[in-house]
Amino acid sequence: MQQGRIVAVSVSESKGEKKTPKDAVHLRENYGIIGDAHAGDWHRQVSLLAQESIRKMQQLGLSVGPGDFAENLTTSGIDLVALPVGSRLAVGLVEMEITQIGKVCHTRCAIYYQAGDCVMPKEGVFAKVVSGGIIRPGDELILL
């Protein structure tokens, strides 16, 4: 069983903007994170990005951190992009199912223009909420 950690939890009121780190987020089954612009009845309810991916951009000289790539959950310790679609992750009572690896960026974000690249389209992972609950930074993340 692979284990990791939640580094940060973040939300935004509008799509297409950086997310703001919070002390906790509440995930609702088949909806996503309450108060986040990406929540709803679709396959990309929650976005995840590994801290290891963010470090790649930091090594290019960018001053970026959790939420800057519009991810809801910043993680560490699990190779998210290596997980097949259908994999399940648990954080306490919360269970999520991976629905998509990477995404097409239709417009270039500020990160792309600063660094000439962005990790979210290749290394961001999307999930739907199977069972809801509260997630906080520091919580254990388990690959089921």
N, C-alpha and C positions, 0 to 999 in steps of 0.2 A: 504494500500500500504506500503510495507516494503521499508525502505531506509537505505543506508549505505554510505560508502565513499571508494574511491580509496586511499590506503595508499602509494602505490608505483607502478611504471610501469617499467618493465625490459625486456631486450632482450639478446640473445646470438647468435653468428655467427655459432656455432656448436651445434649439439644435444649432450646430455649427460654431459653438464657442467652447472655450476651456471650461472645465468643471471645477467647482470649488470644493476643497476638502472639508469634510464634516466629521463630527465625533462619532456618528452612527448613522446608518441608513436602514429603512424599513422596506423589505422586499415583500411584495404581494404575489401570491400564486397566479400564474398566467397573466401577469401585468408588468412586473418590473419593480423599479424603485419608486416609491411614492415621492412625488415632488420633482422627479426628473423628466426632462423633455422627451427622452427616448422611450419612456414607459408606454405600454399599450398592448393591444392584441396583435402581436406580430412576432417574428422569430429573433429579433435583435433587441430584446427587452433590457439586457444588461451587457455592458462591454467590460472586458478584462484586458489588462496589459501587464506584463511582468516588469518588475523593477529592473531586471537584467536587460530588458529591451530599452528602457529609458536611459540606462547607463551608456548604451551604445551612442545615443545622441549627445549625452554629456561629454563623452570622449571626443566628439567632434567640436567641442568648445561651446555647446549651447547650455544656457542656464535654464534647464527645464526640470520639472519634478512631477509628482503625482497630480493627475487631473489635467495637465497641460496638453495631453493628446486626446482629451475628451473621453477618457476611460472612466467608468464608474468605480471599478475595483482594481487597485494596483496590488499585485501579488509578488511573492518571492518564493523560490524553492521548487516550483513545478514548471516544467517546460511546456507552457501552454500551447505553442504552435505545433508541438509534436502530438497533441491529443487528437484523435479522430472525432469527427462529428458524431454525436450521440453519447460521448463520454459524459459522465456525471461528476460534479464537484459538490462537496458539502462543506458548509460553515455552520457549525452548531446544528440547529433545526432546519436551516436553509439548504435546499437542494436545487441545483441548476443543471440543465442539460446543454452541452455545447451544440450550437446550431450552425455556426459559420466560423471559418478561420479566415482572417483577412477581409478586406473589402475594397471596392473600387472607389477611389477618390475622384469625384467629378470635377472638383476645383482644387487647386493647389492651396494648401493652408499656409499660415505664416511660418510654421516650422519648416516646411519644404523650402520656402524662399530663403530662410536663414541658413539652412544646412545643405540644401540641394538634395535632401532625402527626408523621409519620414517613416518611422517604424510601424505606425498604426495600420496602414493598408496591408502590410505583410505579416505583422506579428500580433495584431489585435485579435481578440477572440470574442465571439458573441454567444449569448446564452439566453434561454428562456427559463423562467422561474417555475420549478416543479412544486416546491413547497416553500412557503414564506417564513419570514422572521426578521430578526435584527442582526446586522453585521457591523462590527467595529474594527478599527485598526488593531492589529495584534492578535486577532482571532486566528485559530488554526484552520487551514484550508486542506481538505482531504480529497484525493482522487479516489472515487468509489470503484 
